[in-house]
Amino acid sequence: MGSGVKTGVHPKAERERGEWLYGRRPVLEALRAGRRHHYELWLAEAGPRRGAPDAELAEARDRALNAGAAFRTVPRTELDTLLPDAHHQGVALRSGSFPYHGFDQILHAVRQDARALVLLLDHLEDPQNLGALLRTADAAGVTGVVLPNDRAAEVTAAAVRASAGASEHLRVARVVNLPRAIEELKTCECWITGLDMDAEARLYTEVDFKGRCGIVVGNEGSGLGRLVREHCDFVARLPMRGHVASLNASVAGALVLYEVLRQRNAAEMNVRR
């Protein structure tokens, strides 16, 4: 009798389980976060001009092995075949799917923090925009990110790559009904501001972001949905002086998240004086 445990999983199915994360920083952050199950790490073989040992790659290998993942060095061409058209930088990690949080966990965190900041994305579709916003959200200390279940980008490998791995450290929840999620946040004394280009909306610098607040970024093409907009406490716009009608969603969201930090830092400075 063999000593192995029979799982009933075909070897090929086991090989295809999970998803491949790629890129030095995304892979390293996924390993550092330790929130996924990791199956195997592939590193490209060093070329003939091998220099000093690479500390980041060494850390990735050590963390993968400590997590029980297999480790392989492979010709770069194997990674090119595995991840065609991807900028993998000679690093790929097969991991379990992204570990979404429950929305109730975000609500709990908001109740515990009088200065909680939540980012809500109203059917954002581009994984690059999603990843860029997740990167900014992590940098800005966002409490949690809320995405709709349907017709919206998910936290895929492409989004993780665009976030430079910041997604791995964030609370991200998916909800069936975004307007309902907004109302639940309001019960936590969280004021919700939607971003729109409506000329009647107030300037984003005129909104008070110093307490608990949520920022809603709309779809790349259609902006905020009607119901989502109706449930926001405020609607804010960014000033536009040029010929293009609006900013990229990830840029607009980043500007407002940092306005939140600017106001809070200014308030702290006033208190200290």
Buried (B, 14 or more C-beta within 10 A) or exposed (E): EEEEEEEEEEEEEEEEBBBBBBBBBBBBBBBBBEEBBBBBBBBBBBEEEEEEEBEEBEEBBEBBEEBEBEEEEBEBEBBBEBBEEBEBBBBBBBBEEBBBBEBEEBBBBBBEEEBBBBBBBBBBBBBBBBBBBBBBBBBBEBBBBBBBEEEBBBBBBBBBBBBBBBBBBBBBBBBEEBBEBBEBBBEBEBBBBBBBBBEEBEEBBEBEBBEBBBBBBBBBEEBBBEEBBEBBBBBBBBEEEEEEEBBBBBBBBBBBBBBBBEBBEEBEEEEEE
